[in-house]
């Protein structure tokens, strides 16, 4: 698996998940550590998403659709 395929299949969904987890961590009132670092997690996920979406998708092979 090439880096571009890994980026499309793993890194982009991981960055999206980290953004969502950061928002959920920020909104929950039970665990103070998660609440404290919710903005940081969201920002790390946002920056990761912005970087990973700049990497182009792998070229499609002929005959595969």
N, CA, C, O and CB atoms as a CASP TS submission, in Angstrom:
PFRMAT TS
TARGET T0000
AUTHOR 0000-0000-0000
METHOD Language model
MODEL 1
PARENT N/A
ATOM      1  N   UNK     1       0.853  -1.165   0.000  1.00  0.00           N
ATOM      2  CA  UNK     1       0.000   0.000   0.000  1.00  0.00           C
ATOM      3  C   UNK     1       0.902   1.233   0.000  1.00  0.00           C
ATOM      4  O   UNK     1       1.813   1.343   0.821  1.00  0.00           O
ATOM      5  CB  UNK     1      -0.972  -0.005   1.225  1.00  0.00           C
ATOM      6  N   UNK     2       0.649   2.148  -0.913  1.00  0.00           N
ATOM      7  CA  UNK     2       1.466   3.352  -1.015  1.00  0.00           C
ATOM      8  C   UNK     2       1.044   4.373   0.042  1.00  0.00           C
ATOM      9  O   UNK     2       0.024   4.221   0.714  1.00  0.00           O
ATOM     10  CB  UNK     2       1.357   3.962  -2.427  1.00  0.00           C
ATOM     11  N   UNK     3       1.862   5.412   0.163  1.00  0.00           N
ATOM     12  CA  UNK     3       1.555   6.464   1.136  1.00  0.00           C
ATOM     13  C   UNK     3       0.249   7.163   0.796  1.00  0.00           C
ATOM     14  O   UNK     3      -0.520   7.511   1.692  1.00  0.00           O
ATOM     15  CB  UNK     3       2.690   7.483   1.197  1.00  0.00           C
ATOM     16  N   UNK     4      -0.007   7.372  -0.490  1.00  0.00           N
ATOM     17  CA  UNK     4      -1.259   8.036  -0.882  1.00  0.00           C
ATOM     18  C   UNK     4      -2.474   7.196  -0.522  1.00  0.00           C
ATOM     19  O   UNK     4      -3.489   7.734  -0.079  1.00  0.00           O
ATOM     20  CB  UNK     4      -1.259   8.327  -2.381  1.00  0.00           C
ATOM     21  N   UNK     5      -2.384   5.887  -0.706  1.00  0.00           N
ATOM     22  CA  UNK     5      -3.491   5.006  -0.314  1.00  0.00           C
ATOM     23  C   UNK     5      -3.659   5.007   1.199  1.00  0.00           C
ATOM     24  O   UNK     5      -4.782   5.050   1.701  1.00  0.00           O
ATOM     25  CB  UNK     5      -3.252   3.566  -0.821  1.00  0.00           C
ATOM     26  N   UNK     6      -2.551   4.962   1.924  1.00  0.00           N
ATOM     27  CA  UNK     6      -2.610   5.011   3.383  1.00  0.00           C
ATOM     28  C   UNK     6      -3.226   6.322   3.844  1.00  0.00           C
ATOM     29  O   UNK     6      -4.015   6.348   4.789  1.00  0.00           O
ATOM     30  CB  UNK     6      -1.207   4.838   3.990  1.00  0.00           C
ATOM     31  N   UNK     7      -2.870   7.396   3.183  1.00  0.00           N
ATOM     32  CA  UNK     7      -3.437   8.695   3.517  1.00  0.00           C
ATOM     33  C   UNK     7      -4.947   8.689   3.342  1.00  0.00           C
ATOM     34  O   UNK     7      -5.679   9.147   4.219  1.00  0.00           O
ATOM     35  CB  UNK     7      -2.812   9.789   2.656  1.00  0.00           C
ATOM     36  N   UNK     8      -5.420   8.166   2.203  1.00  0.00           N
ATOM     37  CA  UNK     8      -6.850   8.155   1.922  1.00  0.00           C
ATOM     38  C   UNK     8      -7.622   7.220   2.855  1.00  0.00           C
ATOM     39  O   UNK     8      -8.737   7.537   3.270  1.00  0.00           O
ATOM     40  CB  UNK     8      -7.086   7.752   0.484  1.00  0.00           C
ATOM     41  N   UNK     9      -7.038   6.083   3.178  1.00  0.00           N
ATOM     42  CA  UNK     9      -7.766   5.071   3.958  1.00  0.00           C
ATOM     43  C   UNK     9      -7.608   5.220   5.466  1.00  0.00           C
ATOM     44  O   UNK     9      -8.491   4.802   6.215  1.00  0.00           O
ATOM     45  CB  UNK     9      -7.307   3.704   3.556  1.00  0.00           C
ATOM     46  N   UNK    10      -6.493   5.812   5.934  1.00  0.00           N
ATOM     47  CA  UNK    10      -6.227   5.836   7.370  1.00  0.00           C
ATOM     48  C   UNK    10      -6.107   7.252   7.920  1.00  0.00           C
ATOM     49  O   UNK    10      -6.801   7.608   8.872  1.00  0.00           O
ATOM     50  CB  UNK    10      -4.962   5.070   7.671  1.00  0.00           C
ATOM     51  N   UNK    11      -5.240   8.054   7.332  1.00  0.00           N
ATOM     52  CA  UNK    11      -4.909   9.344   7.940  1.00  0.00           C
ATOM     53  C   UNK    11      -6.053  10.347   7.896  1.00  0.00           C
ATOM     54  O   UNK    11      -6.296  11.038   8.885  1.00  0.00           O
ATOM     55  CB  UNK    11      -3.714   9.930   7.256  1.00  0.00           C
ATOM     56  N   UNK    12      -6.752  10.444   6.788  1.00  0.00           N
ATOM     57  CA  UNK    12      -7.871  11.393   6.709  1.00  0.00           C
ATOM     58  C   UNK    12      -8.994  11.012   7.679  1.00  0.00           C
ATOM     59  O   UNK    12      -9.462  11.874   8.423  1.00  0.00           O
ATOM     60  CB  UNK    12      -8.417  11.456   5.270  1.00  0.00           C
ATOM     61  N   UNK    13      -9.449   9.738   7.697  1.00  0.00           N
ATOM     62  CA  UNK    13     -10.471   9.392   8.698  1.00  0.00           C
ATOM     63  C   UNK    13      -9.983   9.550  10.146  1.00  0.00           C
ATOM     64  O   UNK    13     -10.774   9.875  11.031  1.00  0.00           O
ATOM     65  CB  UNK    13     -10.932   7.964   8.479  1.00  0.00           C
ATOM     66  N   UNK    14      -8.692   9.322  10.391  1.00  0.00           N
ATOM     67  CA  UNK    14      -8.142   9.501  11.731  1.00  0.00           C
ATOM     68  C   UNK    14      -8.211  10.966  12.148  1.00  0.00           C
ATOM     69  O   UNK    14      -8.573  11.269  13.285  1.00  0.00           O
ATOM     70  CB  UNK    14      -6.692   8.998  11.791  1.00  0.00           C
ATOM     71  N   UNK    15      -7.873  11.869  11.249  1.00  0.00           N
ATOM     72  CA  UNK    15      -7.953  13.301  11.545  1.00  0.00           C
ATOM     73  C   UNK    15      -9.403  13.728  11.779  1.00  0.00           C
ATOM     74  O   UNK    15      -9.677  14.526  12.676  1.00  0.00           O
ATOM     75  CB  UNK    15      -7.336  14.122  10.397  1.00  0.00           C
ATOM     76  N   UNK    16     -10.320  13.208  10.986  1.00  0.00           N
ATOM     77  CA  UNK    16     -11.738  13.534  11.182  1.00  0.00           C
ATOM     78  C   UNK    16     -12.231  13.013  12.530  1.00  0.00           C
ATOM     79  O   UNK    16     -12.953  13.704  13.248  1.00  0.00           O
ATOM     80  CB  UNK    16     -12.593  12.943  10.041  1.00  0.00           C
ATOM     81  N   UNK    17     -11.837  11.806  12.856  1.00  0.00           N
ATOM     82  CA  UNK    17     -12.228  11.229  14.143  1.00  0.00           C
ATOM     83  C   UNK    17     -11.667  12.010  15.321  1.00  0.00           C
ATOM     84  O   UNK    17     -12.346  12.180  16.334  1.00  0.00           O
ATOM     85  CB  UNK    17     -11.770   9.790  14.226  1.00  0.00           C
ATOM     86  N   UNK    18     -10.434  12.487  15.195  1.00  0.00           N
ATOM     87  CA  UNK    18      -9.836  13.277  16.266  1.00  0.00           C
ATOM     88  C   UNK    18     -10.566  14.600  16.446  1.00  0.00           C
ATOM     89  O   UNK    18     -10.739  15.063  17.573  1.00  0.00           O
ATOM     90  CB  UNK    18      -8.358  13.528  15.979  1.00  0.00           C
ATOM     91  N   UNK    19     -10.995  15.212  15.349  1.00  0.00           N
ATOM     92  CA  UNK    19     -11.781  16.448  15.461  1.00  0.00           C
ATOM     93  C   UNK    19     -13.106  16.180  16.186  1.00  0.00           C
ATOM     94  O   UNK    19     -13.497  16.936  17.076  1.00  0.00           O
ATOM     95  CB  UNK    19     -12.051  17.049  14.055  1.00  0.00           C
ATOM     96  N   UNK    20     -13.780  15.117  15.802  1.00  0.00           N
ATOM     97  CA  UNK    20     -15.062  14.784  16.438  1.00  0.00           C
ATOM     98  C   UNK    20     -14.862  14.448  17.911  1.00  0.00           C
ATOM     99  O   UNK    20     -15.634  14.889  18.763  1.00  0.00           O
ATOM    100  CB  UNK    20     -15.737  13.601  15.713  1.00  0.00           C
ATOM    101  N   UNK    21     -13.818  13.662  18.213  1.00  0.00           N
ATOM    102  CA  UNK    21     -13.535  13.315  19.609  1.00  0.00           C
ATOM    103  C   UNK    21     -13.217  14.560  20.426  1.00  0.00           C
ATOM    104  O   UNK    21     -13.623  14.656  21.584  1.00  0.00           O
ATOM    105  CB  UNK    21     -12.367  12.321  19.691  1.00  0.00           C
ATOM    106  N   UNK    22     -12.498  15.517  19.840  1.00  0.00           N
ATOM    107  CA  UNK    22     -12.191  16.764  20.547  1.00  0.00           C
ATOM    108  C   UNK    22     -13.439  17.560  20.866  1.00  0.00           C
ATOM    109  O   UNK    22     -13.548  18.137  21.948  1.00  0.00           O
ATOM    110  CB  UNK    22     -11.245  17.613  19.729  1.00  0.00           C
ATOM    111  N   UNK    23     -14.381  17.600  19.938  1.00  0.00           N
ATOM    112  CA  UNK    23     -15.632  18.321  20.190  1.00  0.00           C
ATOM    113  C   UNK    23     -16.443  17.633  21.281  1.00  0.00           C
ATOM    114  O   UNK    23     -16.989  18.289  22.168  1.00  0.00           O
ATOM    115  CB  UNK    23     -16.464  18.426  18.900  1.00  0.00           C
ATOM    116  N   UNK    24     -16.519  16.304  21.210  1.00  0.00           N
ATOM    117  CA  UNK    24     -17.244  15.555  22.246  1.00  0.00           C
ATOM    118  C   UNK    24     -16.563  15.730  23.598  1.00  0.00           C
ATOM    119  O   UNK    24     -17.239  15.903  24.612  1.00  0.00           O
ATOM    120  CB  UNK    24     -17.328  14.052  21.881  1.00  0.00           C
ATOM    121  N   UNK    25     -15.233  15.687  23.623  1.00  0.00           N
ATOM    122  CA  UNK    25     -14.492  15.863  24.876  1.00  0.00           C
ATOM    123  C   UNK    25     -14.724  17.251  25.449  1.00  0.00           C
ATOM    124  O   UNK    25     -14.791  17.416  26.667  1.00  0.00           O
ATOM    125  CB  UNK    25     -12.989  15.630  24.655  1.00  0.00           C
ATOM    126  N   UNK    26     -14.844  18.229  24.602  1.00  0.00           N
ATOM    127  CA  UNK    26     -15.073  19.596  25.068  1.00  0.00           C
ATOM    128  C   UNK    26     -16.470  19.767  25.651  1.00  0.00           C
ATOM    129  O   UNK    26     -16.657  20.543  26.588  1.00  0.00           O
ATOM    130  CB  UNK    26     -14.866  20.582  23.927  1.00  0.00           C
ATOM    131  N   UNK    27     -17.441  19.062  25.116  1.00  0.00           N
ATOM    132  CA  UNK    27     -18.835  19.238  25.537  1.00  0.00           C
ATOM    133  C   UNK    27     -19.226  18.396  26.742  1.00  0.00           C
ATOM    134  O   UNK    27     -20.248  18.675  27.370  1.00  0.00           O
ATOM    135  CB  UNK    27     -19.746  18.911  24.399  1.00  0.00           C
ATOM    136  N   UNK    28     -18.455  17.383  27.082  1.00  0.00           N
ATOM    137  CA  UNK    28     -18.835  16.533  28.208  1.00  0.00           C
ATOM    138  C   UNK    28     -18.305  17.133  29.514  1.00  0.00           C
ATOM    139  O   UNK    28     -17.187  17.650  29.534  1.00  0.00           O
ATOM    140  CB  UNK    28     -18.296  15.088  28.011  1.00  0.00           C
ATOM    141  N   UNK    29     -19.074  17.078  30.600  1.00  0.00           N
ATOM    142  CA  UNK    29     -18.650  17.695  31.859  1.00  0.00           C
ATOM    143  C   UNK    29     -18.060  16.730  32.887  1.00  0.00           C
ATOM    144  O   UNK    29     -17.731  17.171  33.988  1.00  0.00           O
ATOM    145  CB  UNK    29     -19.806  18.388  32.469  1.00  0.00           C
ATOM    146  N   UNK    30     -17.909  15.442  32.590  1.00  0.00           N
ATOM    147  CA  UNK    30     -17.552  14.470  33.610  1.00  0.00           C
ATOM    148  C   UNK    30     -16.059  14.284  33.816  1.00  0.00           C
ATOM    149  O   UNK    30     -15.609  14.167  34.956  1.00  0.00           O
ATOM    150  CB  UNK    30     -18.150  13.175  33.272  1.00  0.00           C
ATOM    151  N   UNK    31     -15.290  14.254  32.753  1.00  0.00           N
ATOM    152  CA  UNK    31     -13.856  14.009  32.865  1.00  0.00           C
ATOM    153  C   UNK    31     -13.139  15.325  32.584  1.00  0.00           C
ATOM    154  O   UNK    31     -13.145  15.826  31.459  1.00  0.00           O
ATOM    155  CB  UNK    31     -13.383  12.876  31.877  1.00  0.00           C
ATOM    156  N   UNK    32     -12.523  15.874  33.629  1.00  0.00           N
ATOM    157  CA  UNK    32     -11.920  17.200  33.505  1.00  0.00           C
ATOM    158  C   UNK    32     -10.748  17.227  32.519  1.00  0.00           C
ATOM    159  O   UNK    32     -10.566  18.213  31.805  1.00  0.00           O
ATOM    160  CB  UNK    32     -11.452  17.676  34.863  1.00  0.00           C
ATOM    161  N   UNK    33      -9.956  16.160  32.476  1.00  0.00           N
ATOM    162  CA  UNK    33      -8.804  16.128  31.564  1.00  0.00           C
ATOM    163  C   UNK    33      -9.264  16.214  30.110  1.00  0.00           C
ATOM    164  O   UNK    33      -8.668  16.943  29.317  1.00  0.00           O
ATOM    165  CB  UNK    33      -7.973  14.842  31.784  1.00  0.00           C
ATOM    166  N   UNK    34     -10.314  15.480  29.754  1.00  0.00           N
ATOM    167  CA  UNK    34     -10.833  15.558  28.390  1.00  0.00           C
ATOM    168  C   UNK    34     -11.391  16.942  28.101  1.00  0.00           C
ATOM    169  O   UNK    34     -11.191  17.488  27.016  1.00  0.00           O
ATOM    170  CB  UNK    34     -11.913  14.497  28.166  1.00  0.00           C
ATOM    171  N   UNK    35     -12.090  17.503  29.076  1.00  0.00           N
ATOM    172  CA  UNK    35     -12.657  18.836  28.885  1.00  0.00           C
ATOM    173  C   UNK    35     -11.553  19.876  28.719  1.00  0.00           C
ATOM    174  O   UNK    35     -11.672  20.796  27.910  1.00  0.00           O
ATOM    175  CB  UNK    35     -13.563  19.209  30.068  1.00  0.00           C
ATOM    176  N   UNK    36     -10.485  19.723  29.486  1.00  0.00           N
ATOM    177  CA  UNK    36      -9.384  20.681  29.438  1.00  0.00           C
ATOM    178  C   UNK    36      -8.660  20.654  28.089  1.00  0.00           C
ATOM    179  O   UNK    36      -8.264  21.701  27.577  1.00  0.00           O
ATOM    180  CB  UNK    36      -8.395  20.395  30.562  1.00  0.00           C
ATOM    181  N   UNK    37      -8.486  19.468  27.517  1.00  0.00           N
ATOM    182  CA  UNK    37      -7.729  19.339  26.275  1.00  0.00           C
ATOM    183  C   UNK    37      -8.615  19.170  25.033  1.00  0.00           C
ATOM    184  O   UNK    37      -8.115  18.814  23.966  1.00  0.00           O
ATOM    185  CB  UNK    37      -6.792  18.167  26.382  1.00  0.00           C
ATOM    186  N   UNK    38      -9.905  19.419  25.159  1.00  0.00           N
ATOM    187  CA  UNK    38     -10.818  19.279  24.024  1.00  0.00           C
ATOM    188  C   UNK    38     -10.487  20.198  22.866  1.00  0.00           C
ATOM    189  O   UNK    38     -10.510  19.773  21.711  1.00  0.00           O
ATOM    190  CB  UNK    38     -12.218  19.537  24.467  1.00  0.00           C
ATOM    191  N   UNK    39     -10.177  21.465  23.162  1.00  0.00           N
ATOM    192  CA  UNK    39      -9.817  22.417  22.102  1.00  0.00           C
ATOM    193  C   UNK    39      -8.519  21.996  21.438  1.00  0.00           C
ATOM    194  O   UNK    39      -8.391  22.071  20.216  1.00  0.00           O
ATOM    195  CB  UNK    39      -9.687  23.848  22.668  1.00  0.00           C
ATOM    196  N   UNK    40      -7.549  21.551  22.240  1.00  0.00           N
ATOM    197  CA  UNK    40      -6.265  21.122  21.686  1.00  0.00           C
ATOM    198  C   UNK    40      -6.453  19.934  20.745  1.00  0.00           C
ATOM    199  O   UNK    40      -5.876  19.908  19.658  1.00  0.00           O
ATOM    200  CB  UNK    40      -5.286  20.756  22.817  1.00  0.00           C
ATOM    201  N   UNK    41      -7.248  18.961  21.148  1.00  0.00           N
ATOM    202  CA  UNK    41      -7.506  17.795  20.300  1.00  0.00           C
ATOM    203  C   UNK    41      -8.215  18.197  19.009  1.00  0.00           C
ATOM    204  O   UNK    41      -7.898  17.689  17.933  1.00  0.00           O
ATOM    205  CB  UNK    41      -8.347  16.760  21.059  1.00  0.00           C
ATOM    206  N   UNK    42      -9.166  19.106  19.125  1.00  0.00           N
ATOM    207  CA  UNK    42      -9.884  19.572  17.941  1.00  0.00           C
ATOM    208  C   UNK    42      -8.942  20.294  16.983  1.00  0.00           C
ATOM    209  O   UNK    42      -9.009  20.082  15.772  1.00  0.00           O
ATOM    210  CB  UNK    42     -11.041  20.497  18.345  1.00  0.00           C
ATOM    211  N   UNK    43      -8.080  21.132  17.504  1.00  0.00           N
ATOM    212  CA  UNK    43      -7.147  21.867  16.653  1.00  0.00           C
ATOM    213  C   UNK    43      -6.118  20.948  16.000  1.00  0.00           C
ATOM    214  O   UNK    43      -5.779  21.131  14.831  1.00  0.00           O
ATOM    215  CB  UNK    43      -6.438  22.938  17.464  1.00  0.00           C
ATOM    216  N   UNK    44      -5.621  19.968  16.738  1.00  0.00           N
ATOM    217  CA  UNK    44      -4.679  19.007  16.154  1.00  0.00           C
ATOM    218  C   UNK    44      -5.360  18.226  15.034  1.00  0.00           C
ATOM    219  O   UNK    44      -4.765  18.011  13.978  1.00  0.00           O
ATOM    220  CB  UNK    44      -4.138  18.037  17.238  1.00  0.00           C
ATOM    221  N   UNK    45      -6.595  17.802  15.256  1.00  0.00           N
ATOM    222  CA  UNK    45      -7.346  17.116  14.214  1.00  0.00           C
ATOM    223  C   UNK    45      -7.595  17.999  13.011  1.00  0.00           C
ATOM    224  O   UNK    45      -7.518  17.532  11.875  1.00  0.00           O
ATOM    225  CB  UNK    45      -8.656  16.623  14.759  1.00  0.00           C
ATOM    226  N   UNK    46      -7.894  19.273  13.240  1.00  0.00           N
ATOM    227  CA  UNK    46      -8.136  20.209  12.141  1.00  0.00           C
ATOM    228  C   UNK    46      -6.880  20.422  11.308  1.00  0.00           C
ATOM    229  O   UNK    46      -6.938  20.382  10.079  1.00  0.00           O
ATOM    230  CB  UNK    46      -8.634  21.546  12.681  1.00  0.00           C
ATOM    231  N   UNK    47      -5.754  20.646  11.961  1.00  0.00           N
ATOM    232  CA  UNK    47      -4.496  20.839  11.229  1.00  0.00           C
ATOM    233  C   UNK    47      -4.128  19.558  10.486  1.00  0.00           C
ATOM    234  O   UNK    47      -3.698  19.613   9.333  1.00  0.00           O
ATOM    235  CB  UNK    47      -3.350  21.254  12.195  1.00  0.00           C
ATOM    236  N   UNK    48      -4.293  18.411  11.133  1.00  0.00           N
ATOM    237  CA  UNK    48      -4.012  17.145  10.459  1.00  0.00           C
ATOM    238  C   UNK    48      -4.897  16.938   9.246  1.00  0.00           C
ATOM    239  O   UNK    48      -4.432  16.462   8.211  1.00  0.00           O
ATOM    240  CB  UNK    48      -4.188  15.991  11.418  1.00  0.00           C
ATOM    241  N   UNK    49      -6.168  17.291   9.365  1.00  0.00           N
ATOM    242  CA  UNK    49      -7.083  17.158   8.239  1.00  0.00           C
ATOM    243  C   UNK    49      -6.697  18.092   7.102  1.00  0.00           C
ATOM    244  O   UNK    49      -6.746  17.705   5.935  1.00  0.00           O
ATOM    245  CB  UNK    49      -8.513  17.438   8.682  1.00  0.00           C
ATOM    246  N   UNK    50      -6.314  19.318   7.436  1.00  0.00           N
ATOM    247  CA  UNK    50      -5.924  20.265   6.397  1.00  0.00           C
ATOM    248  C   UNK    50      -4.669  19.797   5.659  1.00  0.00           C
ATOM    249  O   UNK    50      -4.558  19.982   4.447  1.00  0.00           O
ATOM    250  CB  UNK    50      -5.690  21.650   7.004  1.00  0.00           C
ATOM    251  N   UNK    51      -3.741  19.203   6.369  1.00  0.00           N
ATOM    252  CA  UNK    51      -2.508  18.718   5.737  1.00  0.00           C
ATOM    253  C   UNK    51      -2.794  17.483   4.887  1.00  0.00           C
ATOM    254  O   UNK    51      -2.338  17.398   3.747  1.00  0.00           O
ATOM    255  CB  UNK    51      -1.439  18.395   6.806  1.00  0.00           C
ATOM    256  N   UNK    52      -3.539  16.532   5.429  1.00  0.00           N
ATOM    257  CA  UNK    52      -3.757  15.281   4.713  1.00  0.00           C
ATOM    258  C   UNK    52      -4.647  15.446   3.478  1.00  0.00           C
ATOM    259  O   UNK    52      -4.530  14.670   2.530  1.00  0.00           O
ATOM    260  CB  UNK    52      -4.369  14.267   5.644  1.00  0.00           C
ATOM    261  N   UNK    53      -5.521  16.429   3.478  1.00  0.00           N
ATOM    262  CA  UNK    53      -6.358  16.617   2.296  1.00  0.00           C
ATOM    263  C   UNK    53      -5.603  17.289   1.158  1.00  0.00           C
ATOM    264  O   UNK    53      -6.094  17.306   0.029  1.00  0.00           O
ATOM    265  CB  UNK    53      -7.581  17.435   2.650  1.00  0.00           C
ATOM    266  N   UNK    54      -4.433  17.839   1.418  1.00  0.00           N
ATOM    267  CA  UNK    54      -3.615  18.440   0.356  1.00  0.00           C
ATOM    268  C   UNK    54      -2.846  17.384  -0.433  1.00  0.00           C
ATOM    269  O   UNK    54      -2.352  17.677  -1.522  1.00  0.00           O
ATOM    270  CB  UNK    54      -2.635  19.453   0.952  1.00  0.00           C
ATOM    271  N   UNK    55      -2.733  16.174   0.085  1.00  0.00           N
ATOM    272  CA  UNK    55      -2.034  15.094  -0.604  1.00  0.00           C
ATOM    273  C   UNK    55      -3.002  14.494  -1.616  1.00  0.00           C
ATOM    274  O   UNK    55      -4.087  14.051  -1.239  1.00  0.00           O
ATOM    275  CB  UNK    55      -1.511  14.004   0.405  1.00  0.00           C
ATOM    276  N   UNK    56      -2.631  14.473  -2.890  1.00  0.00           N
ATOM    277  CA  UNK    56      -3.570  13.974  -3.898  1.00  0.00           C
ATOM    278  C   UNK    56      -3.849  12.481  -3.751  1.00  0.00           C
ATOM    279  O   UNK    56      -3.016  11.722  -3.256  1.00  0.00           O
ATOM    280  CB  UNK    56      -3.035  14.255  -5.285  1.00  0.00           C
ATOM    281  N   UNK    57      -5.018  12.087  -4.186  1.00  0.00           N
ATOM    282  CA  UNK    57      -5.410  10.674  -4.155  1.00  0.00           C
ATOM    283  C   UNK    57      -4.560   9.886  -5.153  1.00  0.00           C
ATOM    284  O   UNK    57      -4.054  10.452  -6.122  1.00  0.00           O
ATOM    285  CB  UNK    57      -6.927  10.509  -4.478  1.00  0.00           C
ATOM    286  N   UNK    58      -4.404   8.589  -4.917  1.00  0.00           N
ATOM    287  CA  UNK    58      -3.627   7.790  -5.870  1.00  0.00           C
ATOM    288  C   UNK    58      -4.346   7.721  -7.219  1.00  0.00           C
ATOM    289  O   UNK    58      -5.576   7.733  -7.272  1.00  0.00           O
ATOM    290  CB  UNK    58      -3.387   6.364  -5.317  1.00  0.00           C
ATOM    291  N   UNK    59      -3.579   7.650  -8.302  1.00  0.00           N
ATOM    292  CA  UNK    59      -4.223   7.563  -9.610  1.00  0.00           C
ATOM    293  C   UNK    59      -4.971   6.256  -9.774  1.00  0.00           C
ATOM    294  O   UNK    59      -4.533   5.212  -9.290  1.00  0.00           O
ATOM    295  CB  UNK    59      -3.197   7.712 -10.716  1.00  0.00           C
ATOM    296  N   UNK    60      -6.104   6.320 -10.460  1.00  0.00           N
ATOM    297  CA  UNK    60      -6.898   5.112 -10.699  1.00  0.00           C
ATOM    298  C   UNK    60      -6.251   4.279 -11.786  1.00  0.00           C
ATOM    299  O   UNK    60      -5.729   4.803 -12.769  1.00  0.00           O
ATOM    300  CB  UNK    60      -8.348   5.469 -11.088  1.00  0.00           C
ATOM    301  N   UNK    61      -6.295   2.967 -11.589  1.00  0.00           N
ATOM    302  CA  UNK    61      -5.767   2.060 -12.599  1.00  0.00           C
ATOM    303  C   UNK    61      -6.831   1.835 -13.672  1.00  0.00           C
ATOM    304  O   UNK    61      -8.028   1.874 -13.390  1.00  0.00           O
ATOM    305  CB  UNK    61      -5.327   0.711 -11.961  1.00  0.00           C
ATOM    306  N   UNK    62      -6.389   1.602 -14.882  1.00  0.00           N
ATOM    307  CA  UNK    62      -7.338   1.366 -15.971  1.00  0.00           C
ATOM    308  C   UNK    62      -8.093   0.066 -15.728  1.00  0.00           C
ATOM    309  O   UNK    62      -7.516  -0.926 -15.282  1.00  0.00           O
ATOM    310  CB  UNK    62      -6.611   1.323 -17.338  1.00  0.00           C
ATOM    311  N   UNK    63      -9.374   0.081 -16.024  1.00  0.00           N
ATOM    312  CA  UNK    63     -10.199  -1.091 -15.846  1.00  0.00           C
ATOM    313  C   UNK    63     -10.851  -1.187 -14.488  1.00  0.00           C
ATOM    314  O   UNK    63     -11.735  -2.021 -14.296  1.00  0.00           O
ATOM    315  CB  UNK    63      -9.396  -2.291 -16.080  1.00  0.00           C
ATOM    316  N   UNK    64     -10.446  -0.357 -13.531  1.00  0.00           N
ATOM    317  CA  UNK    64     -11.055  -0.370 -12.202  1.00  0.00           C
ATOM    318  C   UNK    64     -11.933   0.862 -12.067  1.00  0.00           C
ATOM    319  O   UNK    64     -11.497   1.980 -12.341  1.00  0.00           O
ATOM    320  CB  UNK    64      -9.972  -0.411 -11.075  1.00  0.00           C
ATOM    321  N   UNK    65     -13.174   0.650 -11.643  1.00  0.00           N
ATOM    322  CA  UNK    65     -14.082   1.785 -11.462  1.00  0.00           C
ATOM    323  C   UNK    65     -14.798   1.682 -10.170  1.00  0.00           C
ATOM    324  O   UNK    65     -15.607   2.549  -9.842  1.00  0.00           O
ATOM    325  CB  UNK    65     -15.077   1.876 -12.585  1.00  0.00           C
TER
END
